[in-house]
Amino acid sequence: MTRRWLLPGLLLFPVVEIVLLILAGRAIGGGLTLMVLLVGAVAGMWLMRKEGRRAWSALQEAAQSGRMPDRELGDSAIVMAGGALLAIPGFLSDLVGIFLILPVTRPIARRGLAWFFARRVGDIAARSPYGPLFDRMGGPGAPGGPGQQGRVVHGEVIHDDEQEVVEGRVVVRRRDPQ
């Protein structure tokens, strides 16, 4: 479903940017619109640099402490994406870029992106050859879900002449000496 909206969204984004620039130019004048764009770009680059340093130092601190820097890596990627959006001239891209860079709004962006990527990975895993191993609903039949005890190992049962599996225990059959 995401792919269906990707191309129209990418084509519509510059159109919206141009319409906003034209409306701003009509409202406040062309020179002032250009100055607002330049001041916004410079302020955004300064903010990106400041927050990028903060994210980098948090990443280094997490790596030195020996813990997995998952949040810090996500923050670094979000700050870089916000910086790229600030480098694009336009009001909408600046607004989204500032939303991604500000430390107050970054957790919202992080949660949204985590949800998006978890959903995408789940879709990809479900389409893989190992898709039947994944229960996307996470219900009672899912590994580790409610009502499950222990670890679920998917496989096939092979009956041997010597042994038979009964209720999870190995029972050795005794042959009658005939």
Secondary structure, 3 states (H helix, E strand, C coil): CHHHHHHHHHHHHHHHHHHHHHHHHHHHCHHHHHHHHHHHHHHHHHHHHHHHHHHHHHHHHHHHHCCCCHHHHHHHHHHHHHHHHHHCCCHHHHHHHHHHHCCCCHHHHHHHHHHHHHHHHHHHHHHCCCHHHCCCCCCCCCCCCCCCCCCCCCCCCCCCCCEEEECCEEEECCCCCC
